[in-house]
């Protein structure tokens, strides 16, 4: 039975990964496979990381909309924090168990939803982090929730998330400096 890498690792997790190998012939035995490791991160690799954070953010928002709590939780890194500003979940939720409880209650009460995301902006942060901000609207037949969103990624995982219930004074998310 053949097992493909995409059956083991999600396509979203593979999106920013590039693998290169050198196959060396050996005498009398199997070929040696040695991974090539770049000595530095190229501009192309940094741009791939940036694109990957935005794609991961979109996957996260889609998981929220569909009520896929396992999918939502899969995006978090160790010791994540969810800042929820406004509404029934207002407050800081620290750690995976607290965040999972929020998303489980949210999914039971609201999912499935449609999500519309606009004005997605991404920039680099301290320590190699990527910060993604956007305006998102989550809605179903009788409920609409406009949100100003911020996700902070480190090593491709969410370490901090802000869900700010938007009001007329918020306006659109402003362009972030590069």
C-alpha positions in Angstrom: 0.0 0.0 0.0 1.4 3.4 -1.0 1.0 6.3 1.5 1.3 9.8 0.1 2.7 12.6 2.3 -0.6 14.5 1.9 -2.4 11.6 3.6 -0.2 12.1 6.7 0.2 15.9 6.7 -2.5 18.4 5.7 -2.0 20.3 2.4 -2.1 23.5 4.4 0.9 22.4 6.5 2.8 21.4 3.3 2.1 24.7 1.5 5.2 26.5 2.7 7.6 23.5 2.8 10.2 22.9 0.1 12.3 19.7 0.3 15.5 19.2 -1.6 17.7 16.1 -1.5 20.9 14.9 -3.0 21.1 11.2 -3.9 24.6 9.9 -3.6 25.6 6.6 -5.2 27.3 4.1 -3.0 29.2 0.9 -3.7 27.2 -2.3 -3.1 24.4 -0.8 -1.1 21.4 1.5 -1.4 21.9 5.1 -2.4 22.4 7.6 0.4 19.8 10.4 0.6 21.0 13.6 2.2 18.7 16.6 2.7 20.0 19.9 1.2 19.9 22.6 3.9 20.2 26.2 2.7 22.7 28.3 4.7 20.3 31.2 4.8 16.6 32.0 4.2 16.2 33.6 0.8 13.7 36.4 0.0 11.6 33.9 -1.9 11.4 31.7 1.3 10.5 34.7 3.4 7.7 35.6 0.9 6.5 32.0 1.0 6.3 32.3 4.8 4.3 35.4 4.5 1.9 33.8 2.0 1.6 30.8 4.2 0.5 32.8 7.3 -2.3 34.5 5.3 -3.4 31.0 4.0 -3.3 29.6 7.5 -5.4 32.5 8.7 -8.0 31.9 6.0 -8.1 28.2 6.9 -8.6 29.2 10.6 -11.5 31.5 9.8 -13.1 28.9 7.6 -12.8 26.3 10.4 -14.5 28.8 12.7 -17.3 29.4 10.2 -18.0 25.7 9.7 -17.9 24.9 13.4 -14.8 22.6 13.0 -13.4 23.0 16.5 -10.7 20.4 15.9 -9.6 22.3 12.8 -9.6 25.6 14.7 -7.5 24.1 17.5 -5.1 22.5 15.1 -3.8 25.9 14.2 -2.6 27.0 17.7 0.9 26.7 19.0 1.9 26.1 22.6 0.4 28.4 25.3 -1.9 30.4 22.9 -4.0 33.4 24.0 -7.4 34.5 22.6 -8.4 38.1 23.3 -12.1 38.4 22.7 -13.3 42.0 22.8 -17.1 42.4 23.2 -20.0 40.0 23.4 -20.6 36.8 25.4 -17.0 35.6 25.3 -15.4 39.0 26.3 -12.1 38.6 28.0 -8.7 36.9 27.7 -8.7 33.1 27.2 -5.3 31.6 28.0 -4.2 28.1 27.0 -5.6 25.5 24.7 -8.3 24.2 27.1 -9.8 27.6 27.7 -9.7 28.5 24.0 -11.3 25.1 23.0 -14.1 25.7 25.5 -14.8 29.1 23.8 -14.8 27.7 20.3 -16.9 24.7 21.3 -19.6 27.0 22.8 -19.4 29.3 19.8 -19.8 26.4 17.3 -22.8 25.0 19.2 -24.5 28.4 19.3 -23.7 29.8 15.9 -22.3 27.3 13.3 -22.6 26.9 10.5 -21.8 30.4 9.3 -20.7 32.0 6.1 -17.5 34.1 6.4 -16.4 37.0 4.3 -12.9 38.3 4.8 -11.6 41.5 3.4 -8.6 43.8 3.7 -6.2 41.0 4.7 -2.8 42.5 5.7 0.3 40.8 6.8 3.6 42.0 8.2 6.6 40.6 10.0 6.9 40.9 13.7 9.5 40.4 16.4 11.3 37.1 16.5 10.3 36.0 13.1 6.5 36.1 13.8 4.0 37.0 11.2 1.0 39.2 12.0 -2.2 38.9 9.9 -5.0 41.4 10.3 -8.4 41.5 8.5 -12.0 42.5 8.6 -14.2 39.5 8.7 -18.0 39.1 8.8 -19.4 35.9 10.1 -23.1 35.4 9.4 -26.0 33.0 9.2 -29.7 33.5 8.4 -30.4 35.5 11.5 -27.1 36.6 12.8 -24.2 38.9 11.6 -20.9 39.4 13.4 -18.4 42.0 12.0 -15.0 41.4 13.4 -11.7 43.2 13.3 -9.3 40.2 13.4 -5.6 39.9 14.3 -3.6 36.6 14.3 0.0 36.4 15.4 1.9 33.3 14.0 5.2 31.9 15.2 6.6 29.0 13.3 3.4 28.6 11.4 1.2 28.3 14.6 -1.2 30.8 16.2 0.2 32.2 19.5 -2.1 35.1 19.9 -5.5 35.9 18.5 -7.7 39.0 18.8 -11.4 38.8 18.0 -12.7 42.4 18.2 -16.4 42.9 17.6 -16.4 45.8 15.2 -18.7 48.8 15.4 -19.2 51.8 13.1 -16.3 53.7 14.8 -13.8 51.0 13.9 -13.8 51.5 10.1 -11.6 49.2 8.0 -8.3 47.8 9.2 -5.6 50.2 8.1 -2.7 49.2 6.0 0.2 47.9 8.1 3.7 49.2 7.5 6.0 46.7 5.8 
